[in-house]
Amino acid sequence: MAPLKAENFPKLQNDLILRAARGEKIERAPVWIMRQAGRYLPEFQKLRKNHSFFEICRTPELACELTLQPIDRYGKLLDASIIFSDILVIPQAMGLEVLMVAGRGPVFTAPLETPEDFSRLTENVNVTKELGYVYEAITLTRHKLEGRVPLLGFIGAPWTLMAYMIEGGGSKTLAKAKSWLWKYPKESHALLQRITDIAIEFLVGQVRAGAQMLQVFESWGGELSPYDFNEYSLPYLRQISTKVKERLVNEGLDLVPMTIFAKGSWYALKELSESNYEVVSLDWTVDPVYALEVTNNKVALQGNMDPTALYGGFDAIREIATRMVHAFGKDSRHIANLGHGILPTVDPEALRVYLETVQKVSAEIRK
C-alpha cells in the first residue's frame, strides 16, 4: 500500500484537549495517559511477541496499530492519542546504536565516554531520511483515527537524551552524564545544541506529517540542581518551543499546542510556565494548588495522579482521582493525566476506572 499523504485528514470530532491547552472554555477536563499505547495492554503484548521494539517504531503500520489500541479499547474515555515511538530515535538518527533489552530497557552499545567520541556522531543529520518512518506513522494514524481524537507527537528533551547517550541506558545517579557538565561544560553545550537543532527539525516534521499537539519529555530534569537546570536544560527547552513555532509560521503550518514535562523539576515551574509552552505537565510530587499559584493560570496544567495509585484497587482509584480533579478546581485549564507513564503491570480495567472517574467528576464540578 502506498503511504497516505498528509492531506484531506478526517474532520476532528473531539477537540477538548486542544481547547484546554489554548485556554478556551471546556466542559470537563480532557484526559489521556502517558505511555497509554504500551505494555499494560494484552493486545500490545500479543503484537510484541512477533516484533522487536524498534522494529515496531520503524514500521508505520505497526506503530499505527499500537497507537490505536487504547483508543479502540477505551473509546470516548480518552481525549487524545500519542504516536507509538520512543524518545531515543534521535540518538539513533545521530549514529548511535540503541537496543531494547528485556529486563534492562534501552542499552547503548557504545555510549559517549569523552568529547572525542563526537567523531562517531553523524555530522549533519538528514532528519527526514533518518526519522521519516515516524512521519509516515503519524500521517497514517491521523487517517486511521478518523478524527476521533487529536494525535500527539513528541521528543525527548536535549538534556535527557544527552544523559542517555553518555550513561548508555538507565541510571540511578546519572554520575557519568552529570560529571560531563563540570568536566566538559563547553562540549556539553555543544552536544545539547546539536540535539536541539535535530529536535526542532523533527517536531516541525511531525506537525507537517499531521501531529496536532506536541510534547517534550525532560524525563531526567529533576536530576539536575536548580542552577544546572537553568544552565543545561531550560535554555534548550525554550529554544525548542520558540523556534518550532517560528518555523511553523514561516512554513504556513498550523501552530499546535506544545507541552513540556520536566519530571522532578518542581522548582522550575514558574520558569517553565514562561517558556512559550501552552501546557506544563506535573509529576505526582507537585501539589496542584501550589502549581496553580506559581503559574498564575498562564498555562494549562497536565497531570498528575501517582501512577502506582492504579494498583490501589478501584475504590482507592476513585478517591484519589476525585481528589486530584477537585485540587485543580473547576476553573483551571486542567488536562488530566498521570504524573508519569502508566506502569507495565497495571490492570487495564483499573485505568478504565480512572478515566471514568475523571470524566464524571470534572464534568460535575464545572456545571
Order of alpha helices (4+ residues) and beta strands (2+ residues): alpha-alpha-alpha-alpha-beta-alpha-beta-beta-alpha-beta-alpha-alpha-alpha-beta-alpha-alpha-beta-alpha-beta-alpha-beta-alpha-beta-alpha
